[in-house]
Amino acid sequence: MKTQKFVVATVVALMIGNAQAALFDRGGGMVYDDALNITWLQDANYAQTSGYDSDGRMSWTLANTWAANLGYGGFDDWRLPTPLNQDGSGPCGGSNCTNSEMGHMFYNNMGASAGNSILTGANTANLTLFANLQVGNYWTGTAHSDFIAWDFRNHSGHQGYYIRGEDFYAWAVRNGDVAAPIPEPETYAMMLAGLGVMGGIARRRQSKR
């Protein structure tokens, strides 16, 4: 019975934790955002760290090429963040664009506010998850027009666009979680129901003795 109680308590704790969106350090230099179901490189200027570029700042075309050809952690489907909203609409332009991937990181994960640097964010625990986070412009993977592309500015929380030839930073991200998939809440419910049945059977057996 002690084992059963322990399992039930563990499942309940997992269910509560899963309901709260958060960042998870998956190890190997990767951080998972369970609200957007995407995985970020822990190094926010890996293009420089890896020796690909001297300072990590590249044109939009080169930044996209770097991300598309990146092999890291056993995955080769890395890309630049999207400026689109989570429902596919947008992109939103200006401050407080919290539904894009970079906007979600800036405002929701880091707790920064418009007009301030991402490094002033209130969520210091999340800030410490990442290395080489730059206070500057980061390219997104989306073009605005023939010569312009969307970017996000970590020095102010502004999402906008610039000429593609400008040298900005690049932060790689990929869809999904790099860890083993976590059971859905429905699975937890089934597990709890099964444990309840097992408990009922055990009680009936004891009453017959």
N, C-alpha and C positions, 0 to 999 in steps of 0.2 A: 504493500500500500504506500510505503514511503516513496518508492520509485515512481509509482503512478502519480502521486502528488507533485513530485519534482518535475515530471514530464509536463503535466498540466500547467504548472507555474511557468515553465520555460516557454511553452507555446503561447500563453497569454502575454508574456513579456515581448515575445517576437511580434505578435500582432499589434501591440501598442507601439513598438518601435517602428514598424512598417508604416503606420498611419501618419508618422511625422516625417515630412520631407527633410532630407539631410544630405550632406556630403560624406562619402565613405572612402577612406584610404584603402585601396585594394592592394597596395604593395607594388613593387616593381615600377614605381614612378607613375602610377595612374590613380585618378580619383573619380569616383562614381557619383553622379548627381541623380538621386532616385526620383526627384520631382520631374525632371525632363527625360529621364532614362537615357543619359549620355555619359560618356567617360572622357575626362580631360587628361591631357598630359600634365603631370605634376609640375614639370618645368615649363613655365610660361614663356620662356625664351630658348627653347630647345634648339632652335635653328642655329643659335650662336654656340650654345654649350656643346653641341655635337660637332662643331667645326664646319657646318654647312655654309654659314655666312659669318663674316667678321664681327658684326654687331647684332645680327638677327633682324635687321631692318631691310625690307625688300619691297620691290614693286608688287602690285597686286598680282600680276601674272606669275612672277617668280614665287611669290608666297603660296599661290594655289598649286604650282608645280611641286614645291617642296612638300606640302601636305599630302598631295595625291600620291607621291612616290615614297612616302615615309613608311618604313617598316619598324614597328616598335611593339615590344611585349608579345610578339607572336601574331600581331594583327597588321594588315596592310590596307585597311579601309579608313584611314584617317582623313580628315578634311578640315577646312576652316569653318568657324561657326557661322550659322545662318542668322541674318538680321530679321527674318520673318517671325511673326507671332507664332505661338504654339499651335494655333488652329490653321496655320498656313496663310493667314492674311497679312497685310502690311507690305513692306516694312514700315514700322513707326519711325518717324524722324523727330529729333530733338531730345529733350531730357525726359527722364522717367519712363523710358521705353522698357518696361520690366518684363515683357513677354518674349523678347528675343533671347538667344542663348547667352550672349555677352551681357545684355541688360539684366537678365536673371542672376548671373554671376555677380554683377556689380551691386545691384540693389537688394536682392533677396538673400543671396548666399553670404555676401560680405557685409551687408548692412550699411553700405555707403550711401550718401545723399547727393543729389544733383548739385553741381558746382564745386564739389570736393573730390579729392583723389580717392581712388579705390583703397589706398593704404590707410585711409582714415576711417575705414569701415568699423562699425561697432562689434562685428563678430570676429574677434581676434583669433578664436579657435580655428575658424575656417581659413583665415588669412595665413596661419602658420602651416596649413596643409600644402601650400604651394611655394615653389622656389622661383626666383628671378621674375617676379611679377613686375612688369614695367608700367610706369606712370606715363603713358603716351598713347598714341593711336595704334589700334590693332585692326588689321584687315578682316573683313568677313569674306565669305566665299561667293557673294552675290553681286553681280554687276548692276549698276544703276542705268547706264546708257553705254554707248560705244566707247567712250573714253573715261568714264567715271564708274566708281564702285563704292559700295557701302563700307563704312568703317565704324568702329566704336572707340570712344576716347576715354581711357581710364583716368585721365586727369580731371574729368568733369562729369562723366556719366552721360555724355551726349552721343547719340547715334546719328550719323549723318553720312555724307559721301564726299569723296575727293577724287582728283585726277589719278588714274591708275598707275601713273609713273612715279608717284610719291613713294618714298621709302618708309614703310610702317612695319610694326612688329607682326608676328604670326603666332597663333596659339592653336595647336592641333587638338581636335576633338573627334570622337567617333560615336556612332549610335550604339546603344545597348550597354550592358554591364559586362566587364571582363571576368567577373567571378561567376561561380555556379549560380544559376537562377534561384531566387528565393521563392518558395511556394506562395501562391496567391492567397488572399484572406479566405477564399472559399475552401482552399485546401486545409487551412488551419481549422475552419469550422467543422469539416469532415473529421479531422483528427480528434477534435474535442468530442464530437458526437460518438466516435468510436470508443474513446476512453470512457465516456459515460456509460455506454453499453457494457463495456468490460467491467466497470465498477458495479453495475447492477447485477451482473451474473455472479460476481464474486460475493456480493452481499447475500444473494439468494442461496448460494452454496453454503455459506456460513450459517444461515438461519436453519438449514436442514440438518445440521450436525447436532 
